[in-house]
Amino acid sequence: MECRVGLVGLGWFAGIIARALEERGGGHCRLLAVCDIEPERAKEFGERFGTDRVYGKPEELMEDPDIDIVAIATPPHLHFELAFSAFQKGKNVFLEKPGALRREEMEELIKVCKKKNLRATIDYVMRRNPLYLVLKMICENKIFGLLERASLENYAHDDHLIPSHWFWDYEKSGGIWVEHGVHFFDLTNWLLGRPKKVVALNIKREGSEIVDRVMGFCLHDEGTVVDYYHGFTKPEPFEKTTFSFAFERAYAKVSGWIPVRLEIDALVNAKTDSFLRGEVMGKAKSFLPGIKVKLEVEKVEEYERERVFTGRGKTFEVAGRYRYVFSTEQDRWEVYRACVAEGLKDLSMAARGLKEDCDVTLNDALRALEVALEMEKAAVKL
């Protein structure tokens, strides 16, 4: 039996959710009802996605006895109140990030969700991406040694964000670290665990109170440093996101906000080469249903006999230097929708008792939010 979804807040992201359900929800979830405070938008959205259950108030949607999951796609300052109300009405919840603006709010959601024996997840799509699974397997198995540093450069677009937009209002968005940064904090928490220390800068736009650029550093276990730059300054066609990783014996770079390409330049031996081509590639291919992953390998340099190299006082045997390119056959938008659909599928399975809990929980959301709030608190304002 599939779960029936009620969608609250019908902006741009709601369209992603609805289309993801339309394309990939079969057997697990289907869109049943929609809600928005703007009647014309709600009516048009319902017609576009084939539902006549159109509500003007969230409480009306939550009273609908046929709804199993409430998907919340409103601006962040409404997340807590709407999720709390949904839990009180006995609904499972799919939340857009960050899920709440304050730590105590997220803790309250965790508490009431558990008390009501419901399930909830948050839309951290990067956890669903097979290219980041490749990096997680590399980090966990330490096949290239210590991750010395990771560096995010996120040049995001602001051409639709007029000065009065809620995104710039800290009371409504929480600022860049909270509204946007949590995606990447959740990702690195997943790859590396919580950071031990943070430092940050918040930079205002010249002649304005708008903070449109932030930069920060996180120190993780074993001395791994991760730095983040987010700048909302570009037109949409010119935005660019890269996440680079420097291991002791490899460099890796993920390209794109929704990545479709991962390039690894590595010193390898027969064992690590076999691991990447075999176990890693096998899991990546089946990780996100409907998304095909391919691997291209280039032998940059090969040695007749394994050579011994030294770095950071360690010695290791190397058969060659290879370049591995993992990529998806689908474009970023199809990958994005597939990630959203997989999150909803995972929630539906937990809600129906087919698994104990969701892969991504409100506890994960809390940990990402905590890092974002620490960054905001630590930030030097310029």
C-alpha positions in Angstrom: 0.0 0.0 0.0 1.5 3.3 -1.0 1.5 6.4 1.2 -0.5 9.4 0.3 1.3 12.8 0.4 0.0 16.2 1.2 2.2 19.0 0.0 2.4 22.3 1.9 4.0 25.4 0.3 3.8 25.4 -3.5 6.9 27.3 -4.6 9.7 26.2 -6.8 10.8 23.2 -4.7 7.3 21.9 -4.4 7.4 21.4 -8.1 10.5 19.2 -7.7 8.7 17.1 -5.1 5.5 16.7 -7.2 7.4 15.8 -10.3 9.6 13.3 -8.4 6.4 11.6 -7.1 4.9 11.7 -10.6 8.0 10.1 -12.2 9.2 7.7 -9.4 6.7 7.5 -6.6 4.8 4.5 -8.0 4.2 1.7 -5.4 5.5 3.9 -2.5 4.0 7.4 -2.6 1.6 9.5 -4.5 0.5 13.1 -4.3 -3.0 13.4 -2.9 -3.4 17.0 -1.8 -1.7 20.4 -2.0 -1.9 23.6 0.0 -0.8 27.2 -0.4 -2.1 30.5 1.1 -2.3 31.9 -2.5 -5.5 30.4 -4.0 -4.6 30.8 -7.6 -1.2 29.2 -7.2 -2.8 26.3 -5.3 -5.4 25.8 -8.0 -2.9 25.9 -10.8 -0.6 23.5 -9.0 -3.4 21.1 -8.3 -4.4 21.1 -12.0 -0.8 20.7 -13.2 -0.3 17.6 -11.0 -3.7 16.1 -11.2 -5.3 16.5 -7.8 -8.5 18.3 -6.8 -7.7 18.2 -3.1 -6.6 21.8 -2.9 -6.4 23.5 0.5 -5.8 27.2 1.5 -4.7 26.5 5.1 -2.2 23.9 6.3 -4.5 22.9 9.2 -7.1 21.9 6.7 -4.8 19.6 4.8 -3.6 18.1 8.1 -7.1 17.3 9.1 -7.5 15.2 5.9 -7.7 11.6 7.2 -6.5 10.1 3.9 -3.0 11.8 4.2 -0.2 9.7 5.5 2.8 12.1 4.9 2.9 15.8 5.1 5.7 17.3 2.9 6.7 20.8 4.0 8.3 23.0 1.3 7.7 26.5 2.9 10.4 29.0 3.8 12.4 27.9 6.9 10.8 30.0 9.6 7.6 28.0 9.1 9.1 24.5 9.2 9.0 24.0 13.0 5.4 25.1 13.5 4.1 23.1 10.5 6.0 19.9 11.4 4.9 20.1 15.0 1.3 20.5 13.9 1.6 17.6 11.5 2.9 15.3 14.2 0.1 16.3 16.5 -2.3 15.2 13.8 -0.6 11.9 13.5 1.1 12.5 10.2 4.6 11.5 9.2 6.7 14.4 7.9 9.0 15.0 4.9 10.9 18.3 5.6 12.8 20.6 3.4 16.0 21.7 5.0 16.9 23.1 7.6 13.7 21.8 9.4 14.0 24.4 12.1 15.9 27.6 12.8 16.8 26.9 16.4 18.3 23.9 18.2 15.5 23.7 20.8 12.9 23.6 18.1 14.6 20.7 16.4 14.9 18.9 19.7 11.2 19.4 20.3 10.4 17.9 16.9 12.5 14.9 17.7 10.7 14.5 21.0 7.1 14.8 19.7 7.9 12.5 16.7 9.2 9.8 19.0 6.3 10.3 21.4 3.7 9.9 18.6 5.6 6.9 17.2 5.8 8.6 13.8 8.6 8.9 11.2 10.2 11.9 9.7 13.1 12.7 7.3 14.7 15.8 5.9 15.6 16.4 2.3 19.4 16.0 2.4 19.7 14.9 -1.2 23.4 14.6 -1.2 23.2 11.6 1.0 21.3 9.9 -1.9 23.8 10.7 -4.6 25.9 7.7 -5.8 29.0 9.9 -6.4 29.1 10.9 -2.7 28.6 7.2 -1.8 31.9 6.6 -3.6 33.6 9.2 -1.5 32.0 7.8 1.7 33.4 4.4 0.9 36.8 5.9 0.2 36.8 7.8 3.5 35.5 4.8 5.6 38.0 2.3 4.1 40.9 4.9 4.1 42.2 3.4 0.8 44.1 6.6 0.1 45.1 7.4 3.7 44.1 10.4 5.7 41.8 13.0 4.2 43.9 16.1 4.8 41.6 18.7 3.6 38.3 19.2 1.8 37.3 22.5 0.2 33.9 23.6 -1.0 33.5 26.5 -3.4 29.8 27.3 -4.0 29.2 30.2 -6.3 25.4 30.4 -6.1 22.9 32.5 -8.0 21.0 35.5 -6.6 19.4 36.9 -9.7 15.9 36.0 -8.4 16.6 37.1 -4.8 15.5 40.7 -4.6 16.5 42.6 -1.4 13.1 42.0 0.2 13.2 38.2 -0.4 12.8 36.1 2.7 16.2 34.5 1.9 18.1 37.6 3.2 15.9 37.9 6.3 17.6 36.1 9.2 14.3 35.7 11.1 12.9 33.8 8.1 15.9 31.9 6.7 18.5 31.8 9.5 21.1 33.2 7.0 23.3 31.4 4.5 24.9 29.0 7.0 21.5 27.8 8.3 19.4 28.0 5.1 22.0 26.6 2.7 25.1 25.5 4.5 23.3 22.6 6.4 23.3 20.6 3.1 27.0 20.4 3.2 27.4 20.1 7.0 25.1 17.1 6.8 27.3 15.6 4.0 30.6 16.1 5.9 29.0 14.8 9.1 28.1 11.7 7.1 31.6 11.4 5.6 33.7 12.4 8.6 31.6 12.9 11.8 30.9 16.1 13.6 33.7 18.8 13.6 35.5 19.7 16.8 36.0 23.3 16.2 34.8 26.0 13.7 35.8 29.5 12.6 33.9 31.7 10.2 33.5 35.0 8.3 30.3 36.7 7.2 30.7 39.3 4.6 28.1 42.0 3.8 27.4 43.3 0.4 28.9 46.8 -0.1 26.5 49.5 0.9 24.0 47.0 2.3 23.1 45.0 5.4 22.7 41.8 3.3 25.2 39.1 4.0 25.8 37.5 0.6 29.1 35.7 1.2 30.3 33.5 4.0 33.4 31.5 4.6 34.3 29.1 7.4 36.6 26.3 8.5 35.8 23.1 10.4 38.4 20.9 12.2 37.5 17.2 12.3 39.2 14.2 13.9 42.7 13.3 12.8 43.3 16.9 11.8 41.1 16.9 8.7 40.2 20.5 7.8 37.2 21.3 5.7 36.6 24.8 4.5 33.4 26.2 3.0 32.7 29.2 0.8 29.2 30.2 -0.2 28.6 33.3 -2.3 25.2 34.3 -3.6 26.4 36.7 -6.3 26.0 35.1 -9.7 23.4 34.9 -12.5 21.9 31.4 -12.6 23.6 30.3 -15.8 27.0 31.2 -14.4 26.7 29.5 -11.0 29.4 26.9 -10.1 29.9 24.4 -7.3 33.0 22.3 -6.7 33.9 20.2 -3.6 37.6 19.1 -3.6 39.1 16.4 -1.4 42.9 16.0 -0.8 43.9 12.6 0.6 47.4 11.5 1.3 47.5 9.5 -2.0 44.6 10.9 -4.0 42.9 14.1 -5.1 39.1 14.0 -5.7 36.8 16.6 -7.1 33.0 16.6 -7.2 31.5 19.0 -9.8 28.1 20.6 -9.5 25.6 21.5 -6.7 23.8 18.3 -7.7 26.9 16.4 -8.8 27.0 14.3 -11.9 30.8 13.9 -12.1 33.5 12.8 -9.7 37.1 12.7 -10.8 39.8 11.0 -8.7 43.5 11.3 -9.4 45.2 8.6 -7.4 48.4 6.7 -6.6 47.1 3.1 -6.6 48.1 -0.5 -6.1 46.3 -3.6 -7.4 44.2 -3.8 -4.3 42.8 -0.2 -4.4 42.3 -0.4 -8.1 40.3 -3.6 -7.7 38.3 -2.1 -4.9 37.3 1.0 -6.9 36.4 -1.0 -10.0 34.6 -3.7 -8.1 32.9 -3.1 -4.8 32.7 0.7 -5.0 31.4 0.7 -8.6 29.0 -2.1 -7.9 27.4 -0.3 -5.0 27.4 3.1 -6.8 25.5 1.5 -9.7 22.7 0.2 -7.5 22.6 3.0 -5.0 20.0 5.4 -6.6 17.3 3.6 -8.5 16.9 4.7 -12.1 20.2 6.6 -12.2 23.0 4.9 -14.2 26.6 5.4 -13.1 29.6 4.8 -15.4 33.3 4.6 -14.7 36.1 5.6 -17.0 39.7 4.8 -16.0 42.8 6.3 -17.5 46.3 5.1 -16.7 48.3 8.3 -16.3 51.5 6.4 -15.3 52.1 2.7 -14.8 55.1 1.0 -13.3 56.4 -2.5 -14.3 57.0 -3.2 -10.7 55.3 -1.6 -7.7 57.3 1.3 -6.5 57.7 2.5 -2.9 56.9 6.1 -2.2 57.1 8.1 1.0 54.8 10.9 2.2 54.1 12.3 5.7 56.6 9.8 7.0 54.7 6.8 5.6 55.8 4.4 3.0 53.5 2.8 0.5 53.7 0.6 -2.6 52.3 2.0 -5.8 51.5 0.2 -9.1 50.7 3.5 -10.9 48.9 6.8 -11.1 45.3 6.4 -12.4 42.5 8.8 -13.1 39.0 7.5 -12.3 36.0 9.4 -13.5 32.6 8.3 -12.0 29.6 10.0 -13.7 25.9 9.7 -14.1 24.3 9.2 -17.5 21.3 11.4 -16.4 21.5 15.2 -16.0 21.5 17.0 -12.7 17.8 17.6 -12.7 16.9 14.0 -13.2 19.4 13.0 -10.5 17.9 15.7 -8.2 14.4 14.4 -8.6 15.6 10.8 -8.1 17.2 11.8 -4.8 14.0 13.5 -3.6 11.9 10.5 -4.7 14.3 8.1 -2.9 13.9 10.2 0.3 10.1 10.0 0.1 10.3 6.2 -0.7 12.5 5.7 2.4 10.1 7.6 4.6 7.1 5.7 3.3 8.8 2.4 4.1 9.6 3.5 7.6 6.1 4.8 8.0 4.6 1.5 6.9 6.9 -0.5 9.3 9.0 -2.0 6.5 12.1 -0.6 8.1 12.8 0.6 11.6 13.6 4.2 10.7 14.6 6.5 7.9 18.2 6.6 6.5 18.2 10.4 7.3 16.5 11.3 10.5 15.7 14.5 12.5 18.8 13.7 14.6 20.9 14.1 11.5 19.1 17.4 10.9 19.9 18.5 14.4 23.6 17.7 14.0 23.8 19.7 10.7 21.8 22.6 12.3 24.2 22.7 15.3 27.2 23.1 13.0 25.5 25.9 11.1 24.5 27.7 14.3 28.1 27.3 15.6 29.4 28.9 12.4 27.0 31.8 12.7 27.9 32.3 16.3 31.6 32.2 15.6 31.5 34.3 12.5 33.5 37.6 12.3 31.1 40.1 10.7 32.8 42.1 7.9 
